[in-house]
Structures are given as C-alpha cells and as structure tokens.
Amino acid sequence: MKEESGSDRIGIIGGGMGSISAAIHLIKNGFNVTIYEKNKNLGGRANIIEENGFRFDVGPSLLNYPWVFEELFEAAGENLNDHLDLIKIETGVKFLWDDGETFSVTSDYPSLSEEVSRLENSNINGLQSFLKINSIRYKIAFEKLLNTNLNNPFKWGARLGLRELSSGSMFKSMYSDLNKHFKSKYIKEAFGSYAMYLGGSPYKIPGFFSILPYGEIAYGLWMPKGGIYSLIEKLESLLIKNNVSIKKNYEISEIVVNQKNEVKGVINNNGNFHPHKFVISNVDLATTHEKLIKKKYAQDFEKVQMTPSVMTFYWGIKKETKFPHHMIFLPNDYKSCFEDLFYNKEFSEDMPFYTSSPSTSDSSLSPKGKSTMFVLVPLPITEKNNQENIYSKDINKIRDKILKKFNKHNIDLSKKDIEFEKVLTPDEWKNKFGLYKTSAFGSSHNLFNIGPFRHRNKSSNIEGLYFVGASTNPGTGLPMVTISGKLVSERIKSDIS
Ligand SMILES: Cc1cc2nc3c(=O)[nH]c(=O)nc-3n(C[C@H](O)[C@H](O)[C@H](O)COP(=O)(O)OP(=O)(O)OC[C@H]3O[C@@H](n4cnc5c(N)ncnc54)[C@H](O)[C@@H]3O)c2cc1C
C-alpha cells in the first residue's frame, strides 16, 4: 500500500454538489480539502452530456430557491451574478392529463390565480389560504429547521412550533393538507405529485411538504444560461482558485479506521492510501455503509424507504421546438400509480413522466434550428441492492409510451425527429454514481426520515467520519445538498472547537 501525504487535509469522497458546497464552507473556515471523484467530471448527478452540438444536463433540470446558491457564492467571497446569468422560467410547469385538462403552475400571481379560478369554479380563496399557511411553514423550515444541525427531536419539535404540531401537518398526508384548500382534483394531483421526488405517495408524505409547490410559486424556477451544469463549472473554478485539490477518475474503495475507531484516511482502487484526520463521504449514504465502511461499523439500510429509480432520455431534435420548458404528464389512475411505484414496486402501465425542453429558454444548448429534450420516467427501485433493475431492459417500451402520449396531446414530436439519443437506465444511474437499489434521489422523506430522525451527517461509531449529500440532512435536491455542505462543515468546526 503506497502512502500519500496530506493528513492535514480533509478528504471528501465524491464530487457532487454536496461535496462542492462542503469544500467551499470548509476552506472559508481555514481547512485544506482534497476531493476524490470516481468519474471524469465533478457535479455527481448534476452532470453533463455534450454530443453533436447538443448540451444536456444529466440530472437536475430546474433550479429553485436561487438564494441558496447566492449564499454559496458569498461563502466563497464571490457574487453569483458575476459568474452566472440566471434565466427565470416564466412558464413554470405545465401539468397535463389524458382527459385534456391542463394546469400551468407559475410564479406569476395573476396567471396562477386565473388558472386556479378556472379549475376551482371562480374561487381563489383556497389559493390564498394555501399560499398564506405555506409562507409561514416555509419560513419555519428555512429559518429554524433546515439551516442548522438539530439532533434533538424535542428541540426540533419546539422549533416547528405549536401551531404546526397541533395542526398535525407532520402526521397528516400532503393530499389531506391540499384537500383543505382545493376542491379541484387537478390542483391536488399536480401539487401532490411533488411527493414523488421525496420518495413517497402524496397520501403518505407529511403535509408540511406542501412547501415544495409553494416554494416554486413564491421563488420561481430558474436555469443558469448554458444549463444547470454551468453552475458546477463555475463552482469548480472557485474550488481551484481556493486551492482545493481535485482528483478525478479516482475511485475510493475503503475508508480506513484504526483500532481506536478513528478514521485514518482513504484507499483508492489501486491501493493508494491517503491519510486524513477527517473524511467526509459524499457517496450515497447507504452505498457508503455497504461498500466503503468495514462491516462491523456499517449500518443496515435494507429497510430504509428510498426514493424511486429513473430512466432518463436525452434527445437532440432535428427541428426547432418551443415546447413549454417543464411539463409533467400525470396518469388517469393517480393513486394506484403511486402505490405501484413505491409500495407494490410494479411498473404502472399509465406511467407519469416529466419533460424538460431547456433549448426553449436558451437556444445556445442546441445547434441553430434544432432543440433538446430531457425526459425523466420514475420507476420502482430494486428489492435488494445487489439485484439488477428489471426495468432497465424496457427502453423501447418506455420510449414508445412517451411518444404515444405526445401524440395524444398533439405535441409534435415523433421518433423520426430525434437525431441524437442517449438513455440512462436505472442500473446505469446506479453504477455511474453509486446509487443504492437504483434509487435516484436517495432516502425518502417520510415522517421517520426527516429532521432529527434522518441519518445524521456524522458517524455514530467512527471518530472523524462525516457525511454530506442527499440521503443525510436536510434532504434531496440541489438546494438541500448545498445546505448539507454548510451543515457538515459547521459540524466539524464545532466538534474541534
Ligand atoms: C434524474 C434526476 C433529476 C433530478 N432533478 C433535480 C432538479 O431538477 N432539481 C434539483 O434540485 N434536484 C434534482 N435532482 C436531485 C439532485 O440531483 C441530487 O439531490 C443532488 O445532485 C445530489 O447531490 P449529492 O452531492 O448528494 O450526490 P451526488 O450528486 O450523487 O454525488 C456523489 C458523487 O460521489 C461519486 N462517487 C460515488 N462513489 C464513489 C467512490 N467510491 N469514490 C469516489 N467518488 C465516488 C459519484 O460519482 C458522484 O459524483 C435530480 C436527480 C436526478 C437523479
């Protein structure tokens, strides 16, 4: 085993958004940092495919809560607006159903209230009460719950406040929460569908998470010019400017721990040992425990509920299209499709899916006269981590269903229009980024897996080992893992002071 120097540096395994954010906050606090990334790019799931003049974001396609990223640039002593041009996606998200109904959710209040009034028999009282209660919850979430390392359930409950505790928003479902404000099944289904990314059905995920659709309405949807990956590129240049050492194509195979249960460093798959007093794993938490930590220290994630898997399509289109930037196609049998996805682990024949057409908002993402489209189809995860996902074989079947649905909705896109195609199957997602049971967004956010009940960002049995990213606190999505980077750096700072 060859020993490399650098024990004074903090070693971060993985170079996803959580890692990048942790590195920025750590250097601000005077630490030296080395990032070890197994792939050729930083960014993790927020990655890039560039082919034939088309530029595709691999995972995240929408940026919400832009102030979280502004704060990250500020932590690096920079101004986000000097580095990125954030485009506001004025059209928001268009939801579509097979019976021809649609619902466009935007942050433009007059258009939104017109849409709600159309679906709610000229009544917008429900929209107003929905926005009011969720603006309060949003404040509680970001000012009192998410932005700090909270381990104590009582302190967490106290910060949540009597009003939320007594309203039962953490115990009642998102759907029943939405029911209080809206009569229209279309509005409830659209807002409730955000539960999918949280890893559960809107009939089970806590009602407090109505702050998700609220957050998009209140703060808008954004995309940096050049796509989401431009954010990663700019942040990488800030890491380099601040002397963060970045090792790419560098896969870590083990976190080394001594007899006193202290972390000693990491070993890569060529056997090189890098000593570190502190190691942070940005690798999906369950994978970290299963693959990188010795069995006697590892926790079992077998029973932890995970978010779904995905199949994603990247299409370079021969013609210029102006489809709405974000569309979500919802199924006829909404409730049973969620049951199938999460609990029966079956493929729902009338599958819901999401499309993003980023070249509608930024023509630089495709050659002149052409366009790009990204399609995300949620699929069941595997029962065990060592199994293949049976839906990885269904590329043709799934592509046909998507195109058929377009046809039904008079969306003018067929197979002959697709000049370039790349597909990532659930197993490819798993193998490329180390995702447990092919789960695309990490562990889910049911009541027993949020706040102080979610897996902590610090190992309970290995001194000096920490975690960052989607499966730890506060949760999944780019803004949350960015906050997670800040939290882990604060945790380390407070542990050594
Ligand atoms: C299809 C899809 C769409 C999404 N859409 C959105 C969206 O629109 N908006 C949004 O905010 N969020 C979205 N998300 C969620 C968001 O992408 C994730 O929550 C976030 O990127 C996770 O970041 P992370 O730092 O936790 O981990 P990751 O991005 O997974 O980073 C972990 C890194 O560790 C590396 N790694 C793994 N094993 C090793 C090893 N042994 N050695 C070294 N390196 C290793 C991986 O290669 C990876 O780079 C989406 C996710 C997916 C999959």
PDBQT file of the ligand as one rigid body, heavy atoms in Angstrom, charges set to zero:
ROOT
HETATM    1  C1  LIG A 501     -32.716  12.383 -12.888  1.00  0.00    +0.000 C 
HETATM    2  C2  LIG A 501     -32.604  13.341 -11.748  1.00  0.00    +0.000 A 
HETATM    3  C3  LIG A 501     -33.236  14.579 -11.824  1.00  0.00    +0.000 A 
HETATM    4  C4  LIG A 501     -33.111  15.490 -10.789  1.00  0.00    +0.000 A 
HETATM    5  N1  LIG A 501     -33.687  16.723 -10.910  1.00  0.00    +0.000 NA
HETATM    6  C5  LIG A 501     -33.459  17.667  -9.978  1.00  0.00    +0.000 A 
HETATM    7  C6  LIG A 501     -33.874  19.011 -10.203  1.00  0.00    +0.000 A 
HETATM    8  O1  LIG A 501     -34.466  19.336 -11.242  1.00  0.00    +0.000 OA
HETATM    9  N2  LIG A 501     -33.590  19.932  -9.242  1.00  0.00    +0.000 N 
HETATM   10  C7  LIG A 501     -32.915  19.605  -8.103  1.00  0.00    +0.000 A 
HETATM   11  O2  LIG A 501     -32.673  20.492  -7.272  1.00  0.00    +0.000 OA
HETATM   12  N3  LIG A 501     -32.501  18.328  -7.872  1.00  0.00    +0.000 NA
HETATM   13  C8  LIG A 501     -32.745  17.366  -8.787  1.00  0.00    +0.000 A 
HETATM   14  N4  LIG A 501     -32.280  16.097  -8.602  1.00  0.00    +0.000 N 
HETATM   15  C9  LIG A 501     -31.641  15.744  -7.317  1.00  0.00    +0.000 C 
HETATM   16  C10 LIG A 501     -30.188  16.188  -7.268  1.00  0.00    +0.000 C 
HETATM   17  O3  LIG A 501     -29.550  15.850  -8.469  1.00  0.00    +0.000 OA
HETATM   18  C11 LIG A 501     -29.474  15.470  -6.139  1.00  0.00    +0.000 C 
HETATM   19  O4  LIG A 501     -30.189  15.600  -4.925  1.00  0.00    +0.000 OA
HETATM   20  C12 LIG A 501     -28.076  16.027  -5.921  1.00  0.00    +0.000 C 
HETATM   21  O5  LIG A 501     -27.412  16.282  -7.135  1.00  0.00    +0.000 OA
HETATM   22  C13 LIG A 501     -27.305  15.012  -5.103  1.00  0.00    +0.000 C 
HETATM   23  O6  LIG A 501     -26.048  15.532  -4.798  1.00  0.00    +0.000 OA
HETATM   24  P1  LIG A 501     -25.087  14.768  -3.791  1.00  0.00    +0.000 P 
HETATM   25  O7  LIG A 501     -23.949  15.678  -3.515  1.00  0.00    +0.000 OA
HETATM   26  O8  LIG A 501     -25.839  14.235  -2.648  1.00  0.00    +0.000 OA
HETATM   27  O9  LIG A 501     -24.609  13.434  -4.525  1.00  0.00    +0.000 OA
HETATM   28  P2  LIG A 501     -24.139  13.014  -5.975  1.00  0.00    +0.000 P 
HETATM   29  O10 LIG A 501     -24.516  14.009  -6.975  1.00  0.00    +0.000 OA
HETATM   30  O11 LIG A 501     -24.627  11.635  -6.167  1.00  0.00    +0.000 OA
HETATM   31  O12 LIG A 501     -22.550  12.976  -5.834  1.00  0.00    +0.000 OA
HETATM   32  C14 LIG A 501     -21.857  11.908  -5.278  1.00  0.00    +0.000 C 
HETATM   33  C15 LIG A 501     -20.573  11.728  -6.045  1.00  0.00    +0.000 C 
HETATM   34  O13 LIG A 501     -19.822  10.655  -5.472  1.00  0.00    +0.000 OA
HETATM   35  C16 LIG A 501     -19.142   9.978  -6.539  1.00  0.00    +0.000 C 
HETATM   36  N5  LIG A 501     -18.755   8.658  -6.064  1.00  0.00    +0.000 N 
HETATM   37  C17 LIG A 501     -19.555   7.580  -5.849  1.00  0.00    +0.000 A 
HETATM   38  N6  LIG A 501     -18.822   6.549  -5.367  1.00  0.00    +0.000 NA
HETATM   39  C18 LIG A 501     -17.528   6.973  -5.304  1.00  0.00    +0.000 A 
HETATM   40  C19 LIG A 501     -16.320   6.366  -4.880  1.00  0.00    +0.000 A 
HETATM   41  N7  LIG A 501     -16.290   5.106  -4.428  1.00  0.00    +0.000 N 
HETATM   42  N8  LIG A 501     -15.169   7.091  -4.949  1.00  0.00    +0.000 NA
HETATM   43  C20 LIG A 501     -15.198   8.378  -5.401  1.00  0.00    +0.000 A 
HETATM   44  N9  LIG A 501     -16.326   9.016  -5.806  1.00  0.00    +0.000 NA
HETATM   45  C21 LIG A 501     -17.478   8.323  -5.745  1.00  0.00    +0.000 A 
HETATM   46  C22 LIG A 501     -20.194   9.961  -7.637  1.00  0.00    +0.000 C 
HETATM   47  O14 LIG A 501     -19.618   9.712  -8.890  1.00  0.00    +0.000 OA
HETATM   48  C23 LIG A 501     -20.789  11.367  -7.516  1.00  0.00    +0.000 C 
HETATM   49  O15 LIG A 501     -20.077  12.278  -8.319  1.00  0.00    +0.000 OA
HETATM   50  C24 LIG A 501     -32.371  15.159  -9.626  1.00  0.00    +0.000 A 
HETATM   51  C25 LIG A 501     -31.752  13.907  -9.540  1.00  0.00    +0.000 A 
HETATM   52  C26 LIG A 501     -31.863  13.016 -10.583  1.00  0.00    +0.000 A 
HETATM   53  C27 LIG A 501     -31.176  11.685 -10.481  1.00  0.00    +0.000 C 
ENDROOT
TORSDOF 0
